[in-house]
Amino acid sequence: MSSSDWGQHDDDDRQRGPAGKKLRDWDCPSCNANNPSDEFVPEKKSLELRCNYCGVEFRVSLSEEGRVKFKEI
């Protein structure tokens, strides 16, 4: 494997389709618990999730850069 092969497909995981970005798991911003999830975060909309450990609810949305943002509700 040559050094030019490293990172060749790194951007593949960051691309998202028209359905939004799928959350495989997420860390709660309040208690840092890892929560499994099969939810899709729709583009230009938000999704509400609840932490399975502490019970805090969050509104989840995508930023312009495609990053997942959590806001406690």
QUIBELQUI-V398813 format. One record per run of one state. SS is the DSSP state (2 for helix, 1 for strand, 0 for the rest). FROM is the first residue (numbers start at 0). TO is the last residue. Records with the same first field share a line. If there is no record, write none. Layout:
SS = FROM-TO / FROM-TO
//
This chain:
0 = 0-1 / 5-8 / 14-15 / 17-18 / 22-23 / 27-32 / 36-38 / 41-44 / 50-55 / 62-66 / 72-72
2 = 2-4 / 9-13
1 = 16-16 / 19-21 / 24-26 / 33-35 / 39-40 / 45-49 / 56-61 / 67-71
//
